[in-house]
Amino acid sequence: QQQVKQSPQSLIVQKGGIPIINCAYENTAFDYFPWYQQFPGKGPALLIAIRPDVSEKKEGRFTISFNKSAKQFSLHIMDSQPGDSATYFCAARTETSGSRLTFGEGTQLTVNP
Amino acid sequence: EPEVTQTPSHQVTQMGQEVILRCVPISNHLYFYWYRQILGQKVEFLVSFYNNEISEKSEIFDDQFSVERPDGSNFTLKIRSTKLEDSAMYFCASSEVLAGVTQYFGPGTRLTVL
C-alpha cells in the first residue's frame, strides 16, 4: 500500500513535444506529491510538488495534474527541450510517516533535437 | 546556492568490511536523511535523523546500519559488515523542517561491494 507506481519506464520525444509521465498510488493518506529530476551523476532535485487539495499546479513549463478520486498524478513538460533529458521520479509522503518519501520507479526521458 | 555534499563519490570495498559514507548537509537544515538506489531500481528511504536521534527508519535499515552526526557539520552512514547486496548509490538529503518541504539531495556515493 506504500507503493507508488510510475510509467512509462522510458520516453523519447522530439523537441517541442509534450512528454507525460504518470504515477498512481494506493495509500489515501499520502498528502504531498513531489516530482524530482535527476541528471546523470547528480542527486535528485525537486522540480515541482502538489498537495491533494488542488487539481493542477504549473511552474514554468512543468505542470502537475492531480486526480484524487483516481489516485493518480502526472507530470507534463510543455515545449520540451534537449536539456530536459533526465530521469524523472514521482514521490509521495504522508504526515504520519513523517519524513519518508516513497519514490516511483523513475522515467528516463530523452528529448531529441 | 547551498548544496548537500557527499564523500567519497565512489567507494569500493570487500564484503564484510565496514564503510562510512559522509555527508555535509546544508548548514541551516535540521533534518537529515539517507536514501539508497540499487542500480536500475527506485530510490528507497533508509533513515531520517533529527536532534541527534533517528526519527524514522525503514525495514532496510537493520542492525548493520548506523547513523551519526559526529560534529556540527557532518552526517555519516556506517555499514558495519557490507554484503554484496549493499552495492548501490547512497544519497544523503537534508531539509529545514520535517513536514512537507523540500528535501535537498546530495550527488550520492556509489558503493561497490566485491
Interface residues (C-beta under 8 A of the other chain):
Chain A: D31 Y32 P34 Y36 G41 K42 G43 P44 A45 L46 A49 R51 F89 A91 R93 E95 S97 G98 S99 R100 L101 T102 F103 G104 E105 G106
Chain B: V4 Y31 Y33 Y35 Q41 K42 V43 E44 F45 S48 S55 E56 S58 F91 A93 S95 L98 A99 G100 T102 Q103 Y104 F105 G106 P107 G108
